[in-house]
Amino acid sequence: MATRTPPWPEAADSMVVDADPQAVPARSVSGAPRPTAPTLAAVVRETIKATPVLGELASTAARRYRVRHFPGSSAFWEQHYAAGRDSGPGSFGHLAVFKAGVIADICRERNITSVIEWGCGDGNQLSKLTVPRYLGMDVSRTAIEHCVRRFAGDPDKSFAWYNPSFFLDAAGFFCADLALSLDVIFHLVEDVTFTTYMRRLFRSARRHVLIYSSDVEGLRYSEPHVRDRKFSAWVESNEPDWELTKTIRNPYPFTGVEEAGSFSDFFFYTRVPAREPTAD
């Protein structure tokens, strides 16, 4: 569910205007691009980079501005998809192929017969997956409507619009061998949203949970819909019946280009068999 362009004004960069990145550069008679003067935005950015105190102040101001204008996680993603945006670069290209391969291997090796995904987005990643009976859920009604249309002819795929405030599954109908969470956890910026999501994710898994996410506290602050967490520490403290049995590192680490790499890795959890009480 990684995203590209937020639908509200940027804080720091909105104060200055860059040259159009799509514009054709001016050329000299020889055909070589003419040197251009740095834009005001570039000068401001370089000044901030060279002055740590200014950089910290600008970053703090930008975060506060964005948080004040952030509509909340569920509303943000509905606005995102309703505006015609997609599920982001992580659901396309080599990153999507890598994730699909890992999931296919696990389904085969663990004899998975059913999968539930919490945060399926618009189905771009799903289109590359080879999974058995599948249920996709998302907080965006628009995304679910898109998936329903896109996979209407697939008898093994079902979808449900997930409204966190109106969801109760005490009877365990929303349950599968494997529960999936792909590029979602670092988008759960509110504490209550994060905790509710994690509990429901693990409750919906009969045997395994597979998470693809960053696992570092406070890694990024630039966007209000991104909040990196050390989620594995939460699992260790709150889900004693689950054990982290495998970590699969992403071969395409983030190096500054969103389409090329990611901060996320795979974390594979297995339900711990019930332990017999021991005599003293």
ABEGO torsion letter per residue (X at the ends): XBBABBABBBAAAAABBBBBAABBBBBBAAGBBBBBBBBAAAAAAAAAAABAAAAAAAAAAAAAAAAAABAEAAAAAAAAAAAGBBAEAAABEAAAAAAAAAAAAAAAAAGBABBBBBGAEAGAAAAABBBBBBBBBBABAAAAAAAAAAAAABAABBBBBBBAABBBBAAGABBBABBBBBGAAAABABAAAAAAAAAAAAAABAABBBBBBBABBGABAABAABBBBBAAAAAAAABAABBBABBBBBABBBAGBAAABBABBBBBBBBBBBBBBBBX
